[in-house]
Amino acid sequence: MRKQFATRLLPAFAVAAVLVAGNGDTPALAATDTATLTVSASVAAVCNVQAATLAFGAYDPVAANLDATTVINVTCTPGTTYDIGLNGGGSGNVAARQMANGGALLNYSVFSDPARTVNWGDTVGTDTVSGVGGGGVNPHSVYGRIPTGQFVATGAYSDTVTITVTY
C-alpha cells in the first residue's frame, strides 16, 4: 500500500511543482537591459510688438506745443537684443512727419526721450531704441509733439507710423 500511495502522490507533487514554478506571475529567469533617450529642443529668438495710439487731442495753433505720450510694448525671448524703429509715416521722412486731413497737413515729431530732443527714426544704431528681452513685456515710452503756430484747416488729422523691431 505504501508503494501505491507514493506512486499516486508523486505525480500530484510534480503537478504542484509545475504549477508553482510556472504560475505566470514572474518568469523563472529575468534579464534587464538599459539605454538612454536623448531629448532636445531649440528656442528661437522671437519678439512681439504692440502699441497704443499716440493721441494728441485738440490742437490750438496759438497755444504752446501740444505734447502726447504713448507706449510701445516689446516682448522677446530672454537675452534677445532688439532695436525699435519708427518710420516716417505718410510723409516718408522721420525728421518731418505729417498727419493728413485730405490735402491739409499737420506737422508733428516723435521722440525717444521725455525732453523731446532725440528724434525717433528707423536707422538701426543711429536713431532707434534698443533693448534686451527678459521674457516679459518691456515698455518703451514714445513722446510726441505738434509744434505751435500751424494754421491748418479744421478737422481730424491722422498718420500711420510703422514700428519695426529688428532682432
Beta strands, then each sheet from edge to edge (+ up, - down):
strand 1: 47-51
strand 2: 66-76
strand 3: 81-86
strand 4: 97-101
strand 5: 104-111
strand 6: 129-132
strand 7: 137-146
strand 8: 163-166
sheet 1: 1+ 2- 7+ 5- 4+
sheet 2: 6+ 3- 8+
end
